[in-house]
Amino acid sequence: MLTLIRREIRDHIVYFIAAVVFSAILIALLTAAAYHFESSESAVFVGLSIPMLVILVLGFSAMGVTQMYLDRNRRISAFLSALPVTRSRILTARIVAGLLAILIVLVPLAIAAIILGRLIAPPIPIFAGYIADILTTIFLMVLACYCLGLLTGWTANKIAPTFGALGLNLVLVSLVFVKGFGPDIKFLLVLVIVACLIRTWHKFMSTSL
């Protein structure tokens, strides 16, 4: 399993490098917004973070599409299945690699948000809860879009998965902006994640490699 995970990381190293870069940029924007909270410059930094988050979501969806599309067209899983490796391990390693890339972005961002909250925010419990709600929703949104990429990427057509995933991602992102960071959107995102993983698992296990 570790060998399969290392192979996924090596084959998609550009996404992991981009994850580190995006994490650093988001932390910088968050820090700048926190230290300019009472000035008009704070709105500028917050405004810059929104398109960065949208790009981040689309990037992870593209990672899911790339993992499945390249596998299908280069017959990577067909080659690996000739070795003592099961399909379930191949797909599990792929998902674990995607989760690692997501955590590379969000874990440092979460740590920075917690530290800044303790240093700058007033000692009111609602602020800590609000930060937790935002970070949880962002994680679920990114994971949901990544799972949509996995689902739509398992096809021989290159255009269909790209635009299909893009459209679905934009719908999810717009729902988050409309619904906010409450329990309703979290529940919806969890449903999307579970449904996509079940459907992807079924397709990957039943389709000819």
C-alpha positions as CSV (number, residue, x, y, z in Angstrom):
1,M,0.0,0.0,0.0
2,L,2.8,2.4,0.9
3,T,4.4,1.7,-2.5
4,L,1.2,2.5,-4.3
5,I,0.8,5.7,-2.3
6,R,4.4,6.8,-3.1
7,R,3.7,6.1,-6.7
8,E,0.6,8.3,-6.7
9,I,2.5,11.1,-5.1
10,R,5.4,10.8,-7.5
11,D,3.1,10.7,-10.6
12,H,1.2,13.7,-9.4
13,I,4.0,15.6,-7.7
14,V,3.0,18.9,-9.4
15,Y,-0.3,18.9,-7.4
16,F,1.6,18.4,-4.1
17,I,4.0,21.3,-4.9
18,A,1.0,23.5,-5.8
19,A,-0.6,22.5,-2.5
20,V,2.5,23.8,-0.6
21,V,2.5,27.0,-2.6
22,F,-1.3,27.6,-2.1
23,S,-1.0,26.9,1.6
24,A,1.7,29.5,2.0
25,I,-0.3,32.1,0.0
26,L,-3.5,31.5,2.0
27,I,-1.6,31.7,5.3
28,A,0.0,35.0,4.2
29,L,-3.4,36.4,3.2
30,L,-5.0,35.2,6.4
31,T,-2.2,36.8,8.5
32,A,-2.4,40.1,6.6
33,A,-6.1,40.2,7.0
34,A,-5.9,39.5,10.7
35,Y,-3.3,42.2,11.4
36,H,-5.2,44.8,9.3
37,F,-8.6,43.8,10.8
38,E,-9.7,47.3,11.7
39,S,-8.6,48.9,8.5
40,S,-10.0,48.8,4.9
41,E,-7.1,46.8,3.8
42,S,-8.5,43.7,5.5
43,A,-11.3,43.6,2.9
44,V,-8.7,43.5,0.1
45,F,-6.9,40.5,1.6
46,V,-10.2,38.7,2.2
47,G,-11.3,39.4,-1.3
48,L,-8.0,38.0,-2.7
49,S,-8.5,34.8,-0.6
50,I,-11.8,34.0,-2.3
51,P,-10.5,33.5,-5.9
52,M,-7.6,31.6,-4.3
53,L,-10.0,29.2,-2.6
54,V,-12.0,28.8,-5.9
55,I,-8.8,27.9,-7.8
56,L,-7.8,25.5,-5.0
57,V,-11.2,23.7,-5.3
58,L,-10.9,23.5,-9.1
59,G,-7.3,22.3,-8.8
60,F,-8.2,19.4,-6.5
61,S,-11.0,18.5,-8.8
62,A,-8.5,18.5,-11.7
63,M,-6.2,16.2,-9.6
64,G,-9.1,13.7,-9.2
65,V,-9.8,13.9,-12.9
66,T,-6.2,13.5,-13.8
67,Q,-5.7,10.5,-11.6
68,M,-8.6,8.6,-13.1
69,Y,-8.3,9.8,-16.7
70,L,-4.6,9.0,-17.0
71,D,-5.2,5.6,-15.4
72,R,-8.0,4.7,-17.8
73,N,-6.2,5.8,-21.0
74,R,-2.7,4.7,-20.1
75,R,-4.0,1.5,-18.6
76,I,-2.0,1.9,-15.4
77,S,-4.4,-0.1,-13.2
78,A,-4.4,-2.8,-15.9
79,F,-0.6,-3.1,-15.5
80,L,-0.7,-2.9,-11.7
81,S,-3.5,-5.5,-11.5
82,A,-1.1,-8.0,-13.2
83,L,1.0,-7.7,-10.0
84,P,-0.1,-9.0,-6.6
85,V,-2.2,-5.8,-6.1
86,T,-6.0,-5.7,-5.9
87,R,-8.2,-3.0,-7.4
88,S,-9.4,-1.9,-4.0
89,R,-5.8,-1.1,-2.9
90,I,-5.1,0.8,-6.1
91,L,-8.1,3.0,-5.6
92,T,-7.6,3.4,-1.9
93,A,-4.0,4.5,-2.5
94,R,-5.2,7.0,-5.0
95,I,-7.8,8.5,-2.5
96,V,-5.2,8.5,0.3
97,A,-2.8,10.5,-2.0
98,G,-5.6,13.0,-2.7
99,L,-6.4,13.4,1.0
100,L,-2.7,14.0,1.8
101,A,-2.6,16.8,-0.8
102,I,-5.7,18.4,0.7
103,L,-4.2,18.1,4.2
104,I,-1.0,19.7,3.0
105,V,-3.0,22.8,2.2
106,L,-5.4,22.9,5.1
107,V,-3.5,21.6,8.1
108,P,-1.0,24.5,8.1
109,L,-3.8,26.9,7.4
110,A,-5.8,25.6,10.3
111,I,-2.8,25.9,12.6
112,A,-2.2,29.5,11.5
113,A,-5.9,30.4,12.0
114,I,-5.9,28.9,15.5
115,I,-2.6,30.7,16.5
116,L,-3.9,34.0,15.0
117,G,-7.2,33.6,16.8
118,R,-5.5,33.2,20.1
119,L,-3.2,36.1,19.5
120,I,-5.5,38.7,18.0
121,A,-9.2,37.7,18.4
122,P,-11.0,38.6,21.7
123,P,-11.4,35.7,24.2
124,I,-15.0,34.9,23.1
125,P,-15.9,31.3,22.4
126,I,-17.9,32.2,19.3
127,F,-14.8,33.2,17.4
128,A,-13.2,29.7,17.9
129,G,-16.4,28.0,16.8
130,Y,-16.7,30.2,13.8
131,I,-13.1,29.4,12.7
132,A,-13.8,25.7,13.2
133,D,-17.0,25.9,11.1
134,I,-15.2,27.7,8.2
135,L,-12.2,25.3,8.2
136,T,-14.5,22.2,8.3
137,T,-16.7,23.5,5.5
138,I,-13.7,24.3,3.4
139,F,-12.2,20.8,3.9
140,L,-15.5,19.2,3.0
141,M,-16.0,21.4,0.0
142,V,-12.4,20.6,-1.3
143,L,-12.9,16.9,-0.6
144,A,-16.3,16.8,-2.3
145,C,-14.9,18.5,-5.5
146,Y,-11.9,16.1,-5.4
147,C,-14.3,13.2,-5.3
148,L,-16.4,14.6,-8.1
149,G,-13.1,14.7,-10.1
150,L,-12.5,11.1,-9.4
151,L,-16.0,10.2,-10.5
152,T,-16.1,12.2,-13.7
153,G,-12.5,11.3,-14.7
154,W,-13.1,7.6,-15.2
155,T,-14.0,7.9,-18.9
156,A,-12.2,7.7,-22.2
157,N,-13.4,11.1,-23.3
158,K,-11.1,14.0,-22.3
159,I,-13.5,16.9,-22.7
160,A,-16.5,15.4,-20.8
161,P,-14.8,14.8,-17.5
162,T,-13.1,18.2,-17.5
163,F,-16.2,20.3,-18.2
164,G,-18.5,17.9,-16.2
165,A,-16.4,18.3,-13.1
166,L,-16.0,22.0,-13.6
167,G,-19.8,22.6,-13.8
168,L,-20.5,20.5,-10.7
169,N,-17.7,22.2,-8.7
170,L,-19.0,25.6,-9.5
171,V,-22.5,24.5,-8.3
172,L,-21.0,23.3,-5.0
173,V,-19.0,26.4,-4.5
174,S,-22.0,28.7,-5.2
175,L,-24.0,26.7,-2.7
176,V,-21.4,27.3,0.0
177,F,-21.5,31.0,-0.7
178,V,-25.4,31.0,-0.5
179,K,-25.8,28.7,2.4
180,G,-22.8,29.8,4.5
181,F,-20.9,27.5,6.8
182,G,-23.8,26.0,8.8
183,P,-24.7,22.3,9.4
184,D,-26.9,22.2,6.3
185,I,-24.1,22.7,3.8
186,K,-21.9,20.3,5.8
187,F,-24.5,17.6,5.6
188,L,-25.0,18.2,1.8
189,L,-21.2,18.0,1.2
190,V,-20.9,14.8,3.2
191,L,-23.7,13.3,1.1
192,V,-21.9,14.3,-2.1
193,I,-18.6,12.8,-0.9
194,V,-20.2,9.5,0.1
195,A,-22.2,9.3,-3.1
196,C,-19.2,10.0,-5.3
197,L,-17.0,7.6,-3.5
198,I,-19.6,4.8,-3.7
199,R,-20.2,5.4,-7.4
200,T,-16.5,5.7,-8.1
201,W,-15.7,2.5,-6.2
202,H,-18.5,0.7,-8.1
203,K,-17.3,1.9,-11.5
204,F,-13.7,1.2,-10.8
205,M,-14.4,-2.3,-9.5
206,S,-16.8,-3.3,-12.3
207,T,-15.4,-1.6,-15.4
208,S,-12.8,-3.4,-17.5
209,L,-9.3,-2.1,-17.1
